[in-house]
Amino acid sequence: MGSNNVESHFGKDDISLIPLNYFIGKESVSGSSLCVTCDMLVEHTDVPPTMTFEQIARKSIVSSISDLVSKGIKPKCALVSLGLPSNLTEGDISKLVDGFNLVSKEFKIEIIGGDINESEELVIDCCMFGVSFPNVFVPRRNGAQIGDYIFVTGVFGYTASGLKILMHGIPSPDPNFEKESINSVLNPTPAYDFGISLAHYFTASTDSSDGLATALYEISKQSGVDMLIYLDKIPIPSNLKEFSLMNNLGFNDLVFFGGEEYHIVGTISEKSLYEISKNIKENSKFSFFLVGKVAKGCGKVFVIDTAGHKEILKNKGFQHFT
């Protein structure tokens, strides 16, 4: 963490870690790093029907928050650049600003600057910053070890279902399922407190913004291990199966390839499981589910059903709508 070789802290991960002594050359900050992530929201691929301008602004910020907190990094400030189409009214822009103000207060983040330009459609680019400190472990995607437990922090299936409902107006099993599904799309919430409090126990982590399958494959490939996922351990809505059958949708597609849930997906050692379980008992707000084990291998993910049948999971992620 304290090396002057900044390249060693880049790579294919959710965030980049840049040692502060790389910038200012002082040993007093050795071990501390600037943590940076960025994400771009593009209207035609990321904004579903009925999403308000306030919700658009919130989503553009939440996606970057999720990257940082999945590593235990507290987001501190952000640069937000806007590409605004000429057909937006002053009222539309005012609602966007309101959305940025609300989400910055919700997560205590300062928006310190950015840029504005004209574009053919609405584009929001968010670059977010935090700091890691000496002797505080920051989990990456490549740290999973054989024997580790695989965990997730939320329910899978609502978001993929919500997008189908919003895009195609398909029916739902009941009003509550429809409400929860749509809300998961329009008002996504990252596992903020869980990540900030407990990420130092993780051996590897990422978020599920590109889908559960993609998150699992990113960790397994970069760690050089296989993952065994037990289908009946994955938290899902009670009537997701009914929703998939009544609309002729693939059940596994809704669970594994939905994306934009912003849950943490990670691995922990058996030793750390005790500490995390103790913290969860003390904080009822924390959501935590063990879904599988890390095994010897070379980057594959297998799903095991209730009958014990083992099948390789497709390495397929969230497909942006167009």
C-alpha positions as CSV (number, residue, x, y, z in Angstrom):
1,M,0.0,0.0,0.0
2,G,2.9,2.4,0.7
3,S,4.8,1.7,-2.5
4,N,5.7,4.5,-4.9
5,N,4.8,2.2,-7.8
6,V,1.4,3.5,-8.5
7,E,0.8,1.0,-11.4
8,S,0.7,-1.8,-8.9
9,H,-2.5,-0.4,-7.4
10,F,-4.4,-0.2,-10.7
11,G,-5.8,-3.2,-12.5
12,K,-9.2,-4.6,-13.2
13,D,-11.2,-3.8,-10.1
14,D,-14.0,-1.6,-8.9
15,I,-11.7,1.1,-7.6
16,S,-8.1,2.4,-8.0
17,L,-5.8,2.9,-5.0
18,I,-3.2,5.7,-5.5
19,P,-0.6,6.0,-2.7
20,L,-0.6,9.5,-1.4
21,N,3.2,9.6,-1.1
22,Y,3.3,9.1,-4.8
23,F,1.9,12.6,-5.2
24,I,3.7,14.5,-2.4
25,G,6.7,12.3,-1.6
26,K,6.3,12.3,2.2
27,E,6.8,9.2,4.3
28,S,4.3,10.7,6.8
29,V,1.5,9.6,4.6
30,S,3.0,6.2,3.7
31,G,0.3,3.6,3.7
32,S,-2.5,5.9,3.0
33,S,-4.1,5.9,-0.5
34,L,-6.5,8.0,-2.5
35,C,-9.3,5.7,-3.6
36,V,-11.0,6.6,-6.9
37,T,-13.9,5.2,-8.9
38,C,-16.0,6.5,-11.7
39,D,-19.2,5.6,-13.4
40,M,-21.2,7.0,-16.4
41,L,-25.0,7.0,-16.7
42,V,-26.3,7.3,-20.3
43,E,-30.0,8.0,-20.8
44,H,-30.9,5.4,-23.4
45,T,-29.1,2.5,-21.7
46,D,-29.5,3.4,-18.0
47,V,-32.8,5.2,-17.5
48,P,-35.9,3.1,-17.5
49,P,-39.5,4.5,-18.0
50,T,-41.0,6.5,-15.1
51,M,-37.6,7.3,-13.5
52,T,-37.8,10.9,-12.4
53,F,-34.9,13.4,-12.8
54,E,-34.3,13.2,-9.0
55,Q,-34.0,9.4,-9.2
56,I,-31.7,9.7,-12.2
57,A,-29.4,11.9,-10.3
58,R,-29.4,9.6,-7.3
59,K,-28.7,6.5,-9.4
60,S,-25.7,8.2,-11.0
61,I,-24.2,8.7,-7.6
62,V,-25.2,5.4,-6.0
63,S,-23.4,3.4,-8.6
64,S,-20.0,5.0,-7.6
65,I,-20.9,4.8,-3.9
66,S,-21.4,1.1,-4.3
67,D,-18.0,0.5,-5.8
68,L,-16.3,2.2,-2.8
69,V,-18.3,0.8,0.0
70,S,-17.9,-2.8,-1.3
71,K,-14.2,-2.2,-0.4
72,G,-14.9,-0.6,2.9
73,I,-14.0,2.9,1.7
74,K,-16.2,5.8,2.9
75,P,-17.0,8.1,0.0
76,K,-16.0,11.7,0.7
77,C,-16.5,13.8,-2.4
78,A,-17.3,13.6,-6.1
79,L,-16.8,15.4,-9.4
80,V,-20.0,15.2,-11.5
81,S,-20.1,16.1,-15.2
82,L,-23.3,16.6,-17.1
83,G,-24.1,16.2,-20.8
84,L,-27.5,18.0,-21.2
85,P,-29.7,17.7,-24.3
86,S,-31.2,20.9,-25.6
87,N,-34.8,19.7,-25.0
88,L,-34.4,19.7,-21.2
89,T,-36.3,22.5,-19.5
90,E,-35.1,24.6,-16.6
91,G,-37.5,22.6,-14.4
92,D,-35.9,19.4,-15.5
93,I,-32.4,20.6,-14.7
94,S,-33.7,22.0,-11.3
95,K,-35.0,18.5,-10.5
96,L,-31.6,17.0,-11.4
97,V,-29.9,19.5,-9.0
98,D,-32.4,18.6,-6.3
99,G,-31.6,14.9,-6.8
100,F,-27.9,15.6,-6.4
101,N,-28.5,17.7,-3.3
102,L,-30.6,15.0,-1.7
103,V,-28.2,12.1,-2.4
104,S,-25.2,14.1,-1.2
105,K,-27.0,14.7,2.1
106,E,-28.2,11.1,2.3
107,F,-24.6,9.7,2.1
108,K,-22.7,12.8,3.4
109,I,-20.8,13.3,0.2
110,E,-19.6,16.7,-1.1
111,I,-20.0,17.4,-4.8
112,I,-17.0,19.6,-5.3
113,G,-17.1,20.3,-9.0
114,G,-17.4,18.9,-12.5
115,D,-18.3,20.1,-16.0
116,I,-21.4,20.8,-18.1
117,N,-21.8,20.5,-21.9
118,E,-24.5,19.8,-24.5
119,S,-25.1,16.3,-25.7
120,E,-27.7,14.5,-27.7
121,E,-29.1,12.7,-24.6
122,L,-28.6,13.0,-20.9
123,V,-25.2,11.8,-19.7
124,I,-24.0,11.9,-16.1
125,D,-20.4,11.0,-15.3
126,C,-19.5,10.7,-11.6
127,C,-15.9,10.4,-10.3
128,M,-15.9,9.7,-6.6
129,F,-13.1,9.8,-4.0
130,G,-12.3,8.3,-0.6
131,V,-9.2,7.5,1.4
132,S,-7.8,4.3,2.8
133,F,-5.5,4.4,5.8
134,P,-2.4,2.6,7.0
135,N,-2.9,-0.9,8.4
136,V,-6.5,-1.1,7.1
137,F,-7.0,-3.9,4.7
138,V,-8.8,-3.1,1.4
139,P,-10.2,-6.2,-0.2
140,R,-9.8,-6.6,-4.0
141,R,-11.2,-9.1,-6.4
142,N,-8.2,-11.4,-6.4
143,G,-8.1,-12.4,-2.7
144,A,-10.5,-15.4,-2.5
145,Q,-8.9,-18.5,-0.9
146,I,-9.9,-22.2,-1.1
147,G,-12.3,-22.9,1.8
148,D,-13.6,-19.4,2.0
149,Y,-17.3,-18.8,2.3
150,I,-19.1,-16.8,-0.4
151,F,-21.6,-14.2,0.7
152,V,-24.1,-11.6,-0.6
153,T,-25.8,-8.7,1.2
154,G,-29.2,-8.6,-0.5
155,V,-32.0,-10.2,-2.4
156,F,-31.6,-11.1,-6.1
157,G,-34.4,-11.1,-8.6
158,Y,-36.3,-7.9,-7.8
159,T,-34.3,-5.6,-10.0
160,A,-34.5,-7.8,-13.1
161,S,-38.2,-8.3,-12.5
162,G,-38.7,-4.5,-12.0
163,L,-37.0,-3.7,-15.3
164,K,-39.2,-6.2,-17.2
165,I,-42.3,-4.7,-15.6
166,L,-41.3,-1.1,-16.4
167,M,-40.1,-1.9,-19.9
168,H,-42.9,-4.2,-21.0
169,G,-45.8,-3.8,-18.6
170,I,-45.9,-7.5,-17.8
171,P,-48.1,-8.7,-14.9
172,S,-46.9,-9.5,-11.3
173,P,-48.0,-12.2,-8.9
174,D,-49.2,-9.5,-6.4
175,P,-49.1,-5.8,-5.8
176,N,-46.3,-6.0,-3.2
177,F,-44.0,-7.9,-5.6
178,E,-44.6,-5.3,-8.3
179,K,-43.9,-2.4,-5.8
180,E,-40.7,-4.0,-4.4
181,S,-39.5,-4.8,-7.9
182,I,-40.0,-1.3,-9.4
183,N,-38.7,0.4,-6.3
184,S,-35.4,-1.6,-6.5
185,V,-34.9,-0.2,-10.0
186,L,-35.9,3.4,-9.3
187,N,-34.3,3.7,-5.9
188,P,-31.3,1.4,-5.6
189,T,-29.6,1.3,-2.3
190,P,-26.0,0.2,-1.7
191,A,-24.9,-1.9,1.3
192,Y,-23.3,1.3,2.8
193,D,-23.1,0.5,6.5
194,F,-22.2,-3.1,6.0
195,G,-19.3,-2.4,3.7
196,I,-17.9,0.5,5.7
197,S,-18.1,-1.5,9.0
198,L,-17.1,-5.0,7.9
199,A,-15.1,-5.0,4.6
200,H,-11.8,-5.5,6.5
201,Y,-13.0,-9.0,7.2
202,F,-13.5,-9.8,3.5
203,T,-10.9,-11.7,1.5
204,A,-12.3,-10.5,-1.8
205,S,-15.2,-8.4,-2.8
206,T,-17.0,-6.5,-5.6
207,D,-20.6,-5.3,-6.1
208,S,-23.4,-6.8,-8.2
209,S,-24.0,-3.8,-10.5
210,D,-23.3,-6.0,-13.5
211,G,-25.2,-9.0,-12.2
212,L,-24.5,-11.8,-9.7
213,A,-22.9,-14.1,-12.3
214,T,-20.5,-11.4,-13.4
215,A,-19.5,-10.6,-9.8
216,L,-18.8,-14.2,-9.0
217,Y,-16.8,-14.7,-12.2
218,E,-14.7,-11.6,-11.6
219,I,-13.7,-12.8,-8.2
220,S,-13.1,-16.5,-9.2
221,K,-11.1,-15.6,-12.3
222,Q,-8.9,-13.0,-10.7
223,S,-8.4,-15.2,-7.6
224,G,-7.7,-18.3,-9.6
225,V,-10.3,-20.4,-7.9
226,D,-13.6,-22.1,-8.6
227,M,-16.9,-21.1,-6.8
228,L,-19.6,-23.5,-5.7
229,I,-23.0,-21.7,-5.4
230,Y,-26.0,-23.4,-3.7
231,L,-29.1,-22.3,-5.5
232,D,-31.3,-22.7,-2.5
233,K,-29.1,-20.5,-0.4
234,I,-29.4,-17.4,-2.7
235,P,-31.9,-14.9,-1.2
236,I,-34.8,-14.4,-3.6
237,P,-38.3,-13.0,-3.4
238,S,-40.8,-15.7,-2.3
239,N,-42.9,-15.4,-5.5
240,L,-40.1,-14.9,-8.1
241,K,-40.7,-18.4,-9.4
242,E,-44.3,-17.6,-10.0
243,F,-43.4,-14.4,-11.7
244,S,-41.0,-16.2,-14.0
245,L,-43.5,-18.9,-14.9
246,M,-46.5,-16.5,-15.6
247,N,-44.3,-14.4,-17.9
248,N,-42.3,-17.2,-19.5
249,L,-39.0,-15.8,-18.2
250,G,-35.9,-17.8,-17.2
251,F,-35.7,-18.1,-13.4
252,N,-31.9,-18.2,-13.4
253,D,-31.8,-15.2,-15.7
254,L,-33.7,-13.1,-13.2
255,V,-31.5,-14.2,-10.3
256,F,-28.0,-14.3,-11.9
257,F,-28.0,-11.9,-14.8
258,G,-30.2,-9.0,-13.5
259,G,-27.6,-6.5,-12.6
260,E,-27.9,-3.0,-10.9
261,E,-28.8,-4.5,-7.5
262,Y,-25.7,-2.9,-5.9
263,H,-25.3,-5.6,-3.3
264,I,-21.9,-6.7,-2.1
265,V,-20.6,-10.0,-3.3
266,G,-17.6,-11.3,-1.5
267,T,-15.7,-14.0,0.3
268,I,-14.7,-14.5,3.9
269,S,-12.5,-17.0,5.8
270,E,-14.1,-19.3,8.4
271,K,-12.3,-17.4,11.1
272,S,-13.8,-14.1,10.0
273,L,-17.3,-15.6,9.7
274,Y,-17.5,-15.6,13.5
275,E,-16.6,-11.9,13.8
276,I,-19.0,-10.9,11.1
277,S,-21.8,-13.0,12.6
278,K,-21.3,-11.3,15.9
279,N,-21.5,-7.9,14.3
280,I,-24.7,-8.8,12.5
281,K,-26.4,-9.9,15.7
282,E,-25.6,-6.5,17.2
283,N,-26.9,-4.6,14.1
284,S,-30.3,-5.8,12.8
285,K,-29.9,-3.5,9.8
286,F,-27.2,-5.6,8.3
287,S,-28.2,-8.1,5.6
288,F,-25.9,-11.1,5.1
289,F,-26.4,-14.5,3.3
290,L,-23.9,-17.3,2.8
291,V,-24.4,-18.8,-0.6
292,G,-21.5,-21.1,-1.3
293,K,-17.8,-22.1,-0.9
294,V,-14.6,-21.4,-2.7
295,A,-12.9,-24.5,-4.2
296,K,-9.7,-25.4,-6.0
297,G,-10.0,-24.5,-9.7
298,C,-9.1,-22.0,-12.4
299,G,-11.9,-19.4,-12.5
300,K,-15.2,-21.3,-13.0
301,V,-18.5,-20.9,-11.2
302,F,-20.8,-23.8,-10.6
303,V,-24.4,-23.9,-9.4
304,I,-25.7,-26.8,-7.3
305,D,-29.4,-27.3,-7.1
306,T,-31.5,-28.9,-4.3
307,A,-31.0,-32.4,-5.9
308,G,-27.3,-32.0,-5.8
309,H,-26.9,-31.6,-9.5
310,K,-23.9,-29.4,-10.4
311,E,-23.9,-27.2,-13.5
312,I,-21.5,-24.5,-14.7
313,L,-23.0,-21.0,-14.6
314,K,-22.9,-18.9,-17.8
315,N,-20.5,-16.0,-17.6
316,K,-23.1,-13.4,-18.7
317,G,-23.8,-10.0,-17.2
318,F,-26.4,-7.4,-17.2
319,Q,-27.5,-6.3,-20.7
320,H,-28.2,-2.5,-20.8
321,F,-31.6,-1.8,-22.3
322,T,-31.8,0.1,-25.5
